[in-house]
């Protein structure tokens, strides 16, 4: 199971519904309220370098790609 998204495991278990229900019951990670895993980029799913200012919820890489489209200007 990866740290990025535990739901990737469910794709592998779609053909086995009994095993999938058992996985969800016993192995599903708990919802995080604090720490790095509590915030995730809405665009790419990355945990690190999270920008939550102005309610953006993007990582710095995605922010740089779409900053001008959403109204930010680049200053040198």
C-alpha positions in Angstrom: 0.0 0.0 0.0 1.4 3.4 -0.9 1.2 6.6 1.1 -0.2 8.5 -1.8 -3.6 6.9 -2.0 -4.8 3.8 -0.3 -7.8 3.5 -2.7 -5.4 2.2 -5.4 -5.6 -1.1 -3.6 -9.3 -1.3 -4.1 -8.8 -1.3 -7.9 -6.9 -4.6 -7.6 -9.6 -6.1 -5.4 -12.7 -5.2 -7.5 -12.9 -8.8 -8.9 -13.0 -10.2 -5.4 -15.8 -8.5 -3.4 -15.4 -10.6 -0.3 -11.7 -9.8 0.0 -12.3 -6.2 -0.7 -14.9 -5.9 2.1 -12.4 -7.6 4.5 -9.7 -5.2 3.4 -11.9 -2.2 4.0 -12.9 -3.5 7.5 -9.5 -4.3 8.8 -6.8 -2.5 6.7 -8.3 0.9 5.9 -6.1 3.6 7.4 -7.8 6.0 9.7 -8.7 9.6 8.6 -5.9 12.0 9.5 -6.7 15.2 11.4 -3.1 16.5 11.6 0.3 15.9 10.1 1.5 15.8 6.5 -1.0 13.1 5.4 -4.0 15.3 6.3 -3.5 17.7 3.4 -3.3 16.6 -0.2 -3.1 18.5 -3.5 -6.5 18.5 -5.2 -4.9 18.4 -8.6 -2.2 15.8 -8.5 -2.6 14.2 -5.0 0.9 15.0 -3.7 1.3 15.5 0.1 4.4 17.6 0.3 4.8 21.3 -0.3 1.1 22.1 0.2 -0.2 25.6 -0.3 -3.4 26.1 1.6 -3.3 29.9 1.6 -6.4 31.5 0.1 -8.0 28.1 0.2 -6.0 26.9 -2.8 -5.1 23.4 -1.5 -2.4 22.8 -4.2 1.2 21.6 -4.1 3.8 24.1 -5.2 4.4 22.4 -8.5 0.7 22.6 -9.6 0.5 26.2 -8.3 3.4 27.3 -10.5 1.7 25.7 -13.5 -1.6 27.4 -13.1 -0.8 30.5 -11.1 -1.3 33.0 -14.0 -4.6 31.3 -15.0 -6.1 31.8 -11.6 -5.0 35.5 -11.3 -1.5 35.6 -9.7 1.2 37.7 -11.2 4.9 36.8 -11.3 7.2 39.4 -9.8 11.0 39.4 -10.3 
